[in-house]
């Protein structure tokens, strides 16, 4: 069963409010997103502190004026009423500061051999999260008004940073959890979405839209090859006739014919392949 959580690049400093119809704007401006299923990657937590925790209403997860989801909205109202869920949000600059402070913790737990994953994640934050970083958790099957699933790992990270020996159980649990994952990058920072930029699409050549260009190029190549073959044939004939009229020898003429035909035939075949 899918229980997705998302780390989203957002222009909002809070979870979008459906009562203010902010979700459409949110999805139009959210340019990058990481996803994990039924767990929160450890590097995501390293971006935040406990005071970055906020609350949102479940019924705010849909725009109130979205006519395509009116049935869902009514179900949300009936099921969740005024229940809340916890989430995390932080501005990019402070997130990078927090992440840099946690680098020693990462190395202590996972070893220097995995520092590349830390560097990759740090580069993603620097490149793709220009404003706010939003950890969306409403997809997890949690009890309403519960924040321990976020606060406890954040507290463990802070405690481990202060005293590694007294909090060795946390490090051991992380190593055991890491060993269960075949995809190591997925454990550390989730799935990296595949993004196709509009500029890349414009630069791609469509063979159907550019059929005239393709046909013109092919026709030019064909004409060039035919001309080269005719020239080779003419050279063979002229060379044979020249030898015959100068020596009046059929033997010498035949030798010149076969040799020149072989050499020029080889050259013309190479031209055809090109």
N, C-alpha and C positions, 0 to 999 in steps of 0.2 A: 504494500500500500504506500502511496506517495504522501509524504508530509514535508513539503518543501519549505526551506527557509532561504532568504535572499539577503545578500549584501549589495545594496543599490547605490549608485551615484545619483544624488538627489539635489535639487535646487531648494528643497524645503528643509527647514530646521526642525521639522516634526513630521509625524505620520500624516499623510494627506487626510483631509476631513471631507467625508462624503456629504455632510450637511452643508458644506460650502462648495460642493461639486469640484473638488480639487484633483480627483483621481485622473481625469482625462488629461489635465495639464501635467500631472506627475509622470504619466507614462509617455507623454510626448517629449518630455525633457530629460527623462532618465536614460542617459546615453550608454551606461555600462552596468552590468550586473553579474554577480557570482551567485551560484546556487548550490545548495547541499540538501540531501534528503534525510530527514529524521535525526539530524545531529547538527551541531554548530562547530565548524572547524576551529582549531585552537588559535590559528593566526587571526581569525576574526576577533576573538576575545581580546587579543593583545592590543587592539586599537582603542579599547574603551576602558573607562573607570566606572566605579559604581554610581557616581553622580551623573553619569550619562543615561541612566535608566529613566524612562518615561512610560506613561500609560495611554492607551487608546481604547475607545469603545469598539466592540465588534461591529456594531451597526454602522460605524463610520467607514467601514471598508468598501462601501459601494456609494457611488454618487446618487443623491436622492432624486435627481431629475433624469437618471438613466432609464429610459423607457424599455431598453432591452433586458434589464435585470430587475424589473419590478417584482417578479415572483420571488427571486432570490432575496430581495430586500424585505419583502413581507415575511419570509421564513426567518431571516436574521432577527427581525423585530420580535417574532414569537419565541424564538429559541434563546436568544441572548439577552433580551431586554436591555438593562443598563450594565451588563457585565463588561469587564475590561481585560485587556491583556498587556503584558509588559513588552517593551522593545527598547532598543538602544539607538541613539543618534549622536553624532559628533561632527564638528567641522574638520576639514581635511588637515589643517595645520596642526591642531592639537593631536589628531589621530597619529600623524607621523612622529610627533614627539613621543607619544606613548609607546608606539611600536619600537622606536629606537631604544627606549629604556628597557624594553622586554627582550632585546636581542641576547643579552647574557643568559637570561632564563631559558630561551630557546636552545642555545648552545649547550647549556648545562644538562638539559633534559634529553635532547635528541642528538647531540654531538656535532662536531664541525663538519662531518661528512654530509650533513643535510642542510648546511647553511645556504645552499643554492635556492632552496624553496623559500627561505626567508627573504632572500634578495629578490626573487621573482615577484613575490607578493608585494614587497615594498615598492618595486618599480611599477606594478599595476596601480597601486594607490596613487603614486605620484603622477602617473600619466592619465588615468581614467576617472579619477574622483576629484574634480576641481573645486567642489563646494562642500557639500555635506555627505556623510557616509551613514546610511540608514540600514540597520539590521532588522529586517521584517520577520516577525516570528508567528504571525497569526495562523500559519498553516500547521503548526505543531499541535498535537492533541493533548493540550495541557488543561489543568483546572483553571477556571476563570479567576482573575485577581491573584494569580500566583506569579512571583518574580524570582523564586529561588533558583530556577534553572538558569537564570542569568547572573544573579548576585553571587551564588556559591562559587562558580568557576572564577569570576573576577576577584573574589576574596582570596581564593586559593592562589591565584597568580601573584597577588600583592604579598601574601604571606610567604610564598616561596622566594620571592625577590628579597625579602627581609632576612629570611633564615632558611637556607636550603636543607640543612641537616634535620631540623625539626619537622620539615614538611616533605620528607622523602617519599611518603606514600603517594602524594600527588604526582610526583615525577614517575614513579613506578607504574601508576595507573595509566598515565599518558603513553608510556612506552609499550605497555601491553595492548592498549587500544590501537596504537599505531601499527603493531605487528599483525593485526587482523586485516589490514587494508592492503590489497594488491596494488591499488593505484595510490601511490604515496602522495602525489600532488593533490589528489582529491581529499585525502585526510587533512592536509595542511590548509588548503584554501578553497576547496570545492571545485565546481566545474567552471572552466573558462568558456564563456559563450563565444560562438563563431559570429563575427560581425562582418558584414559585407558593406563597405562604404559606397555611397552613391558615386563618388569619383571613380572608384574601381570599376563599377558597372559601366560607366560611360567610356572607360578606356578599353573595355573588352570588345573585340571585333566579332560582330554577328555575321556569319557567312551568308545569311539570307539577305540582310539589309545591305551588305557590301558585295552582292553578287556581280554587279557591273565591274567593279574594280578587279575582282577575282578573275572574271572572264577575260578582261582586257589583258591582265598579266599573263594568263595562260595562252592567249592567242599570240602575244608577242614572243613568248618562249617557243611556241610551235613553229612560228615563221622563222625564227633564228636558227632552230635546229634543221629545218628543211633547207634553208639557204646554205648552211654549212655542208650538208650531205651533197647538194648539187655541185658545190665548189670542189669537194674531194673527188667526185666522179669526173669532173672536167679536167682536173689535174692528172688523173690516171690516164685518160684518153690522150691528152696533149703530150704527156711524157712518152707514151707508147708510140704515137705517130712520129714524134721528133726522132726517136731512136731508129725507127724503121726507115724514114726517109734519109737519115744521115748515114746509116750503115747498110741498108737494104738487106738486113739479116732478120729472118723470122725468129731465130733462136734468141737473139739479143732482145728483140721486141717483146717476145713472150716472157723472158725473164724480168724485164722492166715492168711489164704489165702486172705479173703476179706479185712482185715485191711491192710495187707502189700501191697496188690494190689492197694488199694485206696491211701495210702500214697505215694508209689513209682510212681503210675500213675500221681499223682499231681506234683511230682518232675520232672518227665520226660516231662510233658506238659510245664513246665516252661523252661526247657532246649530247647525244640523245638522252643518256642517263641524267645528265645535269638538267 
